């Protein structure tokens, strides 16, 4: 069994229609896997199901051989699965340092938390400079750095990233993808939904294409990049956004 395995998952919101229509996904430990697809494909919905924010209507999710699809989000986080949503979910009136400290709230060792916060400041000097500033005063790129830095404090086994480069300047986008590589170097597995499909696949080991709530293609990321059908449908001038 894979590190994380999604099997025939069907999901939607409230009494609305199915967004996911039998999605299957296998994520191997230590890999970066990128999910791409057009608007309305169900990419963000899939991450919400894995993180426990949305329960599936059908199907199962297993993590390290244990079923997790009916657990609460906090229980899933405690198992080492961390979700970084598009909206970043920062505490806007709390300082940068306080937000980072909240990232390690499930850790009991204060020394470890402080050490990891200092490592985040070394990685992102601008966050160190603004450690006492409220999160709401940061630019969009700085807020994304803070959201991902908070994940580094926790150091989960799996990081679920939902559109981390959305709306950011190109130079900041490059930094965001460098952070994904740092996650990998720290032993984390990364499942990333990315509107910049080409860039996302370039840093990934494995790729998956969702369309209309179903799997269309999956395989090694470099093969997906080289597939003429996928280039024509998903990697051309069309810019997709998650749903």
C-alpha positions as CSV (number, residue, x, y, z in Angstrom):
1,X,0.0,0.0,0.0
2,X,1.2,3.5,-0.8
3,X,2.1,6.1,1.9
4,X,-1.2,7.9,1.1
5,X,-3.9,6.2,-0.9
6,X,-7.1,7.6,-2.2
7,X,-9.6,5.0,-3.5
8,X,-12.7,5.7,-5.6
9,X,-13.5,8.9,-3.7
10,X,-16.7,10.7,-4.4
11,X,-17.3,14.1,-2.7
12,X,-19.2,17.3,-3.0
13,X,-20.5,20.2,-0.9
14,X,-23.7,20.1,1.0
15,X,-26.6,18.9,-1.1
16,X,-24.8,19.9,-4.3
17,X,-23.6,17.7,-7.1
18,X,-20.5,15.5,-6.9
19,X,-17.3,17.4,-7.6
20,X,-15.1,14.3,-7.2
21,X,-16.5,11.3,-9.2
22,X,-14.4,8.3,-8.2
23,X,-10.9,9.8,-7.8
24,X,-7.9,7.5,-7.2
25,X,-4.5,8.7,-6.1
26,X,-1.4,7.0,-4.7
27,X,1.4,9.1,-3.1
28,X,4.7,7.6,-2.3
29,X,6.8,8.6,0.8
30,X,9.4,11.3,0.0
31,X,7.9,12.3,-3.3
32,X,6.6,15.6,-4.6
33,X,3.4,14.9,-6.5
34,X,1.7,17.6,-8.5
35,X,-2.0,17.7,-9.4
36,X,-3.0,19.7,-12.4
37,X,-6.2,20.2,-14.3
38,X,-8.7,22.9,-15.6
39,X,-11.0,25.1,-13.6
40,X,-13.7,22.9,-11.9
41,X,-11.6,19.7,-12.0
42,X,-11.9,19.1,-8.3
43,X,-8.2,19.7,-7.4
44,X,-8.8,21.8,-4.2
45,X,-11.7,19.6,-3.2
46,X,-9.5,16.6,-3.2
47,X,-7.0,18.2,-0.8
48,X,-9.9,19.2,1.5
49,X,-11.1,15.6,1.6
50,X,-7.7,14.3,2.4
51,X,-7.2,16.9,5.2
52,X,-10.6,16.1,6.7
53,X,-12.3,19.4,5.9
54,X,-14.8,17.6,3.7
55,X,-15.9,14.0,4.2
56,X,-16.3,11.8,1.1
57,X,-19.7,10.5,0.1
58,X,-18.1,7.3,-1.1
59,X,-14.6,5.8,-1.2
60,X,-11.8,5.6,1.3
61,X,-8.5,7.3,2.2
62,X,-5.7,5.4,3.8
63,X,-2.5,6.8,5.4
64,X,0.2,4.4,6.3
65,X,-2.3,1.6,6.1
66,X,-4.8,3.3,8.4
67,X,-8.2,4.6,7.2
68,X,-8.5,8.4,7.8
69,X,-11.5,9.6,5.7
70,X,-13.9,9.9,8.7
71,X,-11.4,11.6,11.1
72,X,-11.6,15.3,12.1
73,X,-9.1,17.7,10.6
74,X,-7.2,18.0,14.0
75,X,-6.9,14.2,14.2
76,X,-5.5,14.1,10.6
77,X,-3.1,16.9,11.4
78,X,-1.9,15.0,14.5
79,X,-1.1,12.0,12.3
80,X,1.3,14.3,10.3
81,X,-0.8,15.6,7.4
82,X,-0.7,19.4,7.1
83,X,-2.9,21.4,4.7
84,X,-1.8,24.8,3.5
85,X,-4.9,26.3,1.8
86,X,-5.1,29.0,-0.9
87,X,-6.3,31.6,1.6
88,X,-3.3,30.8,3.9
89,X,-5.3,30.8,7.1
90,X,-3.0,33.1,9.0
91,X,-3.9,34.8,12.3
92,X,-4.0,38.4,10.8
93,X,-3.7,40.3,14.1
94,X,-1.0,38.1,15.5
95,X,2.7,38.8,14.9
96,X,4.8,36.8,12.4
97,X,6.5,35.0,15.3
98,X,3.2,34.2,17.0
99,X,1.9,32.7,13.8
100,X,5.0,30.6,13.5
101,X,4.6,29.5,17.1
102,X,1.0,28.5,16.4
103,X,2.4,26.2,13.7
104,X,4.1,24.1,16.4
105,X,1.2,24.1,18.9
106,X,1.0,20.3,18.8
107,X,4.7,20.0,19.8
108,X,5.4,19.8,23.5
109,X,9.1,20.9,23.4
110,X,9.4,24.7,23.5
111,X,13.1,24.5,22.7
112,X,12.4,22.6,19.5
113,X,9.7,25.2,18.5
114,X,12.0,28.1,19.1
115,X,14.8,26.4,17.2
116,X,12.6,25.8,14.2
117,X,11.2,29.3,14.2
118,X,14.8,30.6,14.1
119,X,15.5,28.3,11.2
120,X,12.5,29.8,9.4
121,X,13.9,33.3,10.0
122,X,17.3,32.2,8.5
123,X,15.5,30.8,5.5
124,X,13.3,33.9,5.1
125,X,15.2,36.9,6.4
126,X,12.3,39.2,5.6
127,X,10.2,37.3,8.1
128,X,12.9,37.7,10.7
129,X,12.9,41.4,10.1
130,X,9.2,41.6,10.5
131,X,8.9,39.0,13.3
132,X,7.0,41.5,15.5
133,X,4.7,42.8,12.7
134,X,1.1,41.7,12.4
135,X,0.6,39.1,9.7
136,X,-2.0,41.3,8.0
137,X,0.6,43.9,7.3
138,X,2.7,41.5,5.1
139,X,2.6,41.5,1.3
140,X,0.9,38.5,-0.4
141,X,4.2,36.8,-1.1
142,X,5.4,37.3,2.5
143,X,2.1,35.9,3.8
144,X,2.7,32.8,1.6
145,X,6.2,32.5,3.0
146,X,4.8,32.7,6.5
147,X,2.1,30.0,5.8
148,X,4.8,27.7,4.4
149,X,7.3,28.6,7.2
150,X,4.6,27.6,9.7
151,X,4.6,24.2,8.1
152,X,8.3,23.9,8.5
153,X,7.9,24.5,12.2
154,X,5.6,21.5,12.4
155,X,7.5,19.3,10.0
156,X,4.6,17.0,9.1
157,X,5.1,13.8,7.2
158,X,2.9,15.1,4.3
159,X,2.2,18.7,3.2
160,X,-0.8,19.4,1.1
161,X,-0.3,22.7,-0.8
162,X,-3.2,24.4,-2.6
163,X,-2.1,26.8,-5.3
164,X,0.9,28.2,-3.4
165,X,2.0,30.4,-6.3
166,X,-1.5,31.9,-7.1
167,X,-1.4,35.7,-7.6
168,X,2.3,36.1,-6.7
169,X,5.0,37.9,-8.7
170,X,7.4,35.7,-10.7
171,X,10.3,36.3,-8.4
172,X,8.3,35.2,-5.4
173,X,6.9,32.2,-7.3
174,X,10.5,31.0,-7.7
175,X,11.0,31.3,-4.0
176,X,7.8,29.4,-3.3
177,X,9.0,26.4,-5.4
178,X,12.4,26.5,-3.7
179,X,10.5,26.1,-0.4
180,X,8.8,23.0,-1.9
181,X,12.3,21.5,-2.5
182,X,13.2,22.4,1.1
183,X,10.2,20.4,2.3
184,X,11.5,17.4,0.3
185,X,15.0,17.9,1.7
186,X,13.5,17.8,5.2
187,X,12.0,14.4,4.5
188,X,8.4,15.6,3.9
189,X,6.1,14.2,1.2
190,X,4.4,17.0,-0.8
191,X,1.1,16.8,-2.7
192,X,0.7,20.1,-4.5
193,X,-2.2,21.5,-6.5
194,X,-0.7,24.1,-8.9
195,X,-2.2,26.5,-11.4
196,X,1.2,27.0,-12.9
197,X,1.0,23.4,-14.3
198,X,4.3,23.4,-16.1
199,X,6.3,24.8,-13.2
200,X,4.6,22.4,-10.8
201,X,5.4,19.4,-12.9
202,X,9.0,20.5,-13.3
203,X,9.7,20.2,-9.6
204,X,7.6,17.0,-9.1
205,X,8.4,13.3,-9.2
206,X,4.9,12.3,-10.2
207,X,2.0,14.1,-11.8
208,X,-1.7,13.6,-11.9
209,X,-4.3,15.3,-14.2
210,X,-7.8,15.7,-12.9
211,X,-10.6,16.8,-15.2
212,X,-14.4,17.0,-14.3
213,X,-13.7,15.2,-11.1
214,X,-12.0,12.2,-12.6
215,X,-8.4,11.0,-13.2
216,X,-7.4,11.6,-16.8
217,X,-3.6,10.9,-16.7
218,X,-1.0,10.1,-14.2
219,X,2.6,9.0,-14.3
220,X,6.2,10.3,-13.9
221,X,6.1,14.1,-14.0
222,X,8.6,14.3,-16.9
223,X,6.6,12.0,-19.0
224,X,3.4,14.1,-18.4
225,X,5.4,17.2,-19.4
226,X,6.5,15.5,-22.6
227,X,3.1,14.0,-23.5
228,X,1.8,15.9,-26.6
229,X,-1.8,15.2,-25.6
230,X,-1.3,16.7,-22.2
231,X,0.7,19.7,-23.6
232,X,-2.2,20.5,-25.9
233,X,-5.0,20.1,-23.4
234,X,-3.4,21.4,-20.2
235,X,0.0,22.9,-20.7
236,X,-0.6,25.4,-23.5
237,X,-1.7,29.0,-23.1
238,X,-4.7,28.0,-20.9
239,X,-4.1,29.0,-17.3
240,X,-6.2,26.8,-14.9
241,X,-7.3,27.6,-11.4
242,X,-8.3,25.2,-8.7
243,X,-11.9,24.5,-7.7
